[in-house]
Amino acid sequence: MTLFPLKRFFTRLMLSYLVITLAVLSVISIVFITLMQRYFFSVEGWQLVSRGEKAGSLLQEPLLRNDLPALRKLTETLAFSYDASLWVTDKYGAVLANPGADPDRLGLSVEQGEIEHVLSGNVITKQITGPGYNSLFYMAPIYEPGYDPEDENGDAGDAAPVIGSLAISFPLGRATGTVAGITRLGIYAAAGAVALAVIIAYSLSRQISRPVEEMSRVALELSQGRFDQRVSCHTGDELGHLAKTLNYAVDRVSETIEQQQHSVKLQRDFISDISHEFRAPLTTLRGFLELMRSGRINSSDQSRYLEIMYADTLHLSRLVQDLLELASLESLQITLVKEMHDLGPLLKSSARHLQLAAEEKDAILEVQIASGLPSIPVDANRFHQVVVNLIENAIRYSPPGGVVAVKADAEEQGVTIKVSDCGKGISEAELPFIWDRFYKVDKARTRSDTGSGLGLAIVRRIVEMHGGRVAAESAPGQGSAFSFWLPVEDAALT
């Protein structure tokens, strides 16, 4: 297995860093070495010119007197002092002194035309290279004592009083060695920089590629249906934002799947519940009808059986009506007509509709409305439906002589309506499911004693359509309290 396969994003990213680093280091090294060579050679050239000018001034007197022994001795001293090769010629180009140098080599270093050019009052400086040979060459005229070639006051018409020439060949071995040494140090430093660049490139590439690899892994997990995976990336850059976006997308997909699974479960439970709710009364109706059809029912019992059949028919009718109502609410086919209302008169009106039912159950219906309630945007008909459902439930489950209390109070930028009874109460385990469809606390009650099982589900849906929320409080043997809260402000009305 290849340690760093080229197809990996990490490998390509690290190689990109290294290529850029090496390219930059190479350019910097080449420019540095070139500039350094030019600097050292320019310094050597400047020193050579300076030495040549000093040597020329020293050689004027012996050359003018044609004192060859003195000229050669002085030339030898200068050659030793400068560690260079010197040639001194007369004004005709003949070599007079050349200590430590090959007299014929002057002809190899400079052409005859260049010698004539120098004897005409010009200076030549150049670099001469060859196999195993690298030197700076300087050749300048030697003037009569007292003559300054840079004097602008001299007679321009007079020829320069040249009495000879001086040539110096300075080997660049030391300068080249110095440059080579510095170059080696530069190479060592570049190698260290490359090693450091490899470490930094690896670290940066790993830091950048790790979130990408993590996102790729999570995407693969998601494709296999595992939606519990998340990307762990807390950087504040684009990759971190991409990771957060991916996590958010996974959360949304997971929520959607959970909602779909919940919807499927609700649909399955709904079919099961509705089948059960319809099966029992239909079975009863069918049984009684078969008995009546066969003539096996006494005339004295027929009236009682008809009452039972009529009650079952009413139950089925109410069940169908509630089902259609809930389906319309959940599918948003019903539009609320909201207007600002004082809830006091609405509550009292709803309570009056159930006063007779409370008296038949021997229950006491009390309505308590706090003063100063704010007006609330509600659909009056749907509000009446909610209150009636809650009061009907409270009356149904209250014992004879029990109190059903309806209270309205201002609370949390809205109004809370609470309907409480003195019934047997609801256990804590069943309380969270009390708002579900077809949920009944007392499974032993007959259909005549209970509703369709959809009343509280309808209540919750209507309240939520108003932007409110529902709540339930209860304890076994202490009665129950169902409440809902409605907001004062509604975005649809502002």
PyMOL commands that set and color helices and strands:
alter all, ss='L'
color gray80, all
select helices_A, chain A and resi 9-65+68-82+105-109+112-119+173-223+238-294+299-330+343-353+355-360+380-397+431-433+455-465
alter helices_A, ss='H'
color red, helices_A
select strands_A, chain A and resi 85-90+95-97+124-130+133-143+162-171+339-341+364-369+376-378+403-410+414-420+469-474+480-487
alter strands_A, ss='S'
color yellow, strands_A
deselect
rebuild
show_as cartoon
